[in-house]
Amino acid sequence: MADSTDNFSKKDIVISPGEEGLINSLKVGDRVFIDDGLIMAKVEEVLDHGVRLKIVRDSSKKSKIKAEKGINFPDSDLPIPSLTPFDLACIPFVMSHADTVGLSFVRKASDLTELRRELSSFSGDIPPVILKIETREAVDNFPELLFEGMKEPHFGIMIARGDLAVEIGFERLVEIQEEISWLCEAAHTPVIWATQVLENLHKSGVASRAEITDAGRASLAECIMINKGEHTLEVLKTLRGIASRSRSLKMKNRLLFRELGIAKKFFNQIDIQST
């Protein structure tokens, strides 16, 4: 893996991420996930012109990696801003046309502060911002992100479960998505539940039992994002039926909050800083 394909032989298989400067942040042993986590690799060697990866798991069942596939670096501290030069160049168009603004790969509260500052340089009436929670750092800093977001009367949270599962580990997704949802409910902040909701139904016309259960949990959010597919009307009818039943259960049997790991870590950090 390298920022460019220079200095490699024709026998080498080279992958270049879309952002320059990432490679220098990788260390031996760091995990690298490709194509929504279907391919897992580890950094085996740091070279002068890149890093050598060893594929340790391939669940893609494909012979090639296509262009534009996502790459995740959950163990690495990446020196790139959440607002890229391309993002900043899009802001004039956003302010002229958008009703809401989604901030992808947000990591800390200052990312949101910077975005709002850039938006307000065009107009004092800025559109509501949707924070896409899809990185490990966003989870660690979530209470701070929530407090920063609440400085404006309207903003929201998207639980972007695709990249988030890869970043924090699939086994932690249920725990983290629930904690985020509960914190947002306490803060009266709307939640968008995203990624692969009823995806089998959308693509094939038949839903799996597991995704029906997942859709039941999704229907408790204020908004659900669905992917592309040939059976959109069937998906919408199914979600409407599930939502009408699930919401009545929530009102009848309301869950009590337990101690939330995300919030506990945040307040522990505040205690340390104040001493």
C-alpha positions, 0 to 999 in steps of 0.5 A: 500500500502506498500513496502512489504506484511509483517505486514498485515493480509490476509484480507488486499489487499496490493499493493507494488510498484516496487521501495522501499522507495516510501511509506515514501514519501506519505502524507494524501490526496495524489492521487495514480493512478493505471493502466494508471489512470483507478483507482484513490485512495487517501492516507487515513492514514499513517501507520507504515508499509505502507499507507491505500488507499481509492479507489475514482474512478474505471474505469477499469471494472475489478475485479482484478489488475494484476501485473506489472501495472503502479502506478503514484504519481502525488502529491508526491515528490519521493526520487528515482533517474531517473537512478536506479541501474538496469539502470546503470547496463544496460549501458555496453550493451547499449554502445555496441548495442544501436543507441539511449538511452531513459531516462524514467521518467526524472525530471531535467537537472542533470538526463541527465547530469548524464546519459551522464557522465555514457555513456561517461565513456565507450566511448567519442562517446555516442549515442543520448539521447531521453528524455521521458517527462512523469512526472510533474517535467519534465514539470516544468523543461522542458526549463532547460532540453531542454537547457541541451539536446542541449549541444550535437549535437543530442538528442530528446524529446518523449512526452510520453502521457500515464503517462504524462496525468495521472501525470498532468491531462488529461484536461491539456494534449492538452495544455502541449503537444502543448507547448512542441512541439512548444518549440522543434520546436523553438529549432530545436529538433525532437519530438517523439509523443507517446501513443495510436496513432490510437490504436482502428484501430491497435487493431480492424481494425476500427479507431474512429473519435477522434483518426483520428484527434489526428493522424493528430496532431501526424503527425506534429511530426518528429516521431510517436510511435505506440503500438502493434496490429493486423493491423499494415500495415493499421495503417501505410498506414493511418498515411502516408495518414494523414501525407501527407495532414497535413504537407502541411496544416502546411506549408500553415497556420503556427501557431504563438507562443503565450506566453508559460506557461512552458517557462514563469515559467522558466524565472520567476524562473531565475529572482527570483534567480538573485535578 
